[in-house]
Amino acid sequence: MPKQSVEMWFDPLCPWAWMTSRWLMEVERVRDVEITWSQMSLSVLNEGRDLSDDYRDLMQRGWTPVRVIAAARKAHGDEVTKPLYDAIGTRLHLGEQQDFRAATAEALAEVGLPTELVEAADSDEHDDFLRRSHDRAIGLVGDDVGTPVISVGEVAFFGPVVSPAPKGEAAGRLFDGCVLVAGTEGFFELKRTRTRGPIFD
């Protein structure tokens, strides 16, 4: 029987997407799934929106990692996406680096990619490629969500937003439940107030 196809769209900037990606890595251990890692962009999503000055600055700086990953994918293939995401995300979320350009350049070196790819941050050359990936995600779930977006076969949803990321069979049960509720005709939303931030473990 073929593995179940799962696709996750992420922005390396988002700590909640990082948590979800760690959860999906656990799911991969306990369920027969094959995960494709794809890009979306909070900088694209928030274009034209009324933002605070601090968040507008974050979105401007947020172009760096997504543009560089897009450039790396175009030059070296989709297989570089996840290792580069892991290397960037480790620096941003676990290392709490605020210099996104430096973190991205270090990540490129870590995964064996040319560090001059960081120059893609200064250009919109790869934005069409990035936007096509982003638009695929938004086309599945609508534009009143953020990152991450996950599709499992014909079922797609935003989230889950979870902290800490469940491990082992608990991760598998959450996956089963997400697919069940998101696949229910007419089901749109479950939500409650977050009472903790991302717990990176």
Secondary structure, 3 states (H helix, E strand, C coil): CCCEEEEEEECCCCHHHHHHHHHHHHHHHHCCEEEEEEECCHHHHCCCCCCCHHHHHHHHHCHHHHHHHHHHHHHHCHHHHHHHHHHHHHHHHHCCCCCHHHHHHHHHHHCCCCHHHHHHHHCCCCHHHHHHHHHHHHHHHCCCCCCCEEEECCEEEECCCCCCCCCHHHHHHHHHHHHHHHCCCCCCCCCCCCCCCCCCC
